[in-house]
Amino acid sequence: MSKSEKLDRYNLHEWMSRDDGTKTRAEGSMEYHCHKAMESLVEEGNELCNSLCHGTSKIQWTQLDDFLGRNYPVHHAQMMGWADVGGFVRVGKKRGTVFHYWKFGLDLKDRESYGELQGIVICNSPTGSSRTLNELLAPDADIWEFSRDERSLILCHWENLLRQDWIDEIVVRAQGYQNESEKLDEVWSEGYRRLLERVDVIGLTTTGLARYSPLLDRVKSKTLICEEAGEVLEVTPS
């Protein structure tokens, strides 16, 4: 890089972008796939960050489905036992997903309404929580028999674990992005090397010298001009 307009067309990045035949077909393909992978990782990472920012109260069944299937398969099977293939409650799609039906205790309301119509008391819909979290997580516990408070308790537990899952996934995607970025740097570095091998003089700043020193060692240029911060040119033998 240089402040001189006369040297604009010799900028390494500009030269690289307009020079035909600098990259091989394989390198061009790798560059394309790296960019696509990085875009996908950024999109997925942003979605996970948005989920974290919205809080647990906004968690939907689409986010909880896979988590329960992996970590609490019995509870997942109990939940899906009430749903059709689309994940909706069998009594009608207007009632929403089966998770929504369970989370807000709509099944308890239905039982209570049925009991009022029949003139009986439904005993399996208590209003308070009498069981501990460990009891609620037991394989033989039926989530449809949980009270409203018990559902809130176990849902809070699931959501806290799910948030940690999201954080772990963000770290994985960040590492994946870094890996793709390093692959991209390798492609560009090789193109830079072939390009710079065709020149006799390379001009750069001290920062550029530090950044591209491994590349410059491979190029073995005849002359290397290093520009200091004070813009005093010094000729340094390569």
C-alpha positions, 0 to 999 in steps of 0.5 A: 500500500502507498499514498502515491497515486502513481503506485495504485496500479501496483498494489498487490491486491489490485494486481492480484484481482486483475491478473489473469492466470494468477490462480489455478482452476483448483485454487479458484474452486477452493476460494469459491467453496471457502467463501460459501462455507464462511457465509454459511457459518456466519449466517448460522452463527448469527441465528444462534446469537439471535436465539441467545439474545431473545432469551429462553421465553422465546424458545420454540419447539423447532429449537428444542426438538433436536435437543430433547431427542438427543438428551431426553428421548423419553420425554421427547417421545411423550411430547411427540406422542400427542402430535401428528406428523407436522408436530401439531396437536391432534385436536387441530392446528389452531391449537398450535404445536404440541410443545405450545399446547404443553408449555401453556398447560392447554391440556390442563385447561381442557381437562378442567373444562371437561371436569366442569361439564361432567361435574367431576374433579380432575385430580391429575392437574395440581396447581403447585409443584410438589416434585423436585427437578430430579424427580421430573427428569426421571425416565418414568415421569410423565410430562403430561401429568406435570402441574403448571409449576412443574412444567415451568421448572423442567422447561427452565432446566431444558432451556438453560442446557439448550443455551449452553448448547448454543454457546458451544455451537457458536464456538464450533462455527467460529473455529470453522470460520477460522479454518476456512479463513486460513485455507483462503489465506493459503490460496491467496498466498500461493497466488501472491508468491507466483505473482511476486516472483515475476517482479524485481522490486517489492515496496512495502511498509514495516507492518507489511514486512512483518505480516508477509515475511514468510511469503517474502522468504519464499519469493527471494526478490532481488530488491526489497524497499521498506517504507518507515512510518515517517515515510522515509524510504530505505533500501534493504537487501533481500 
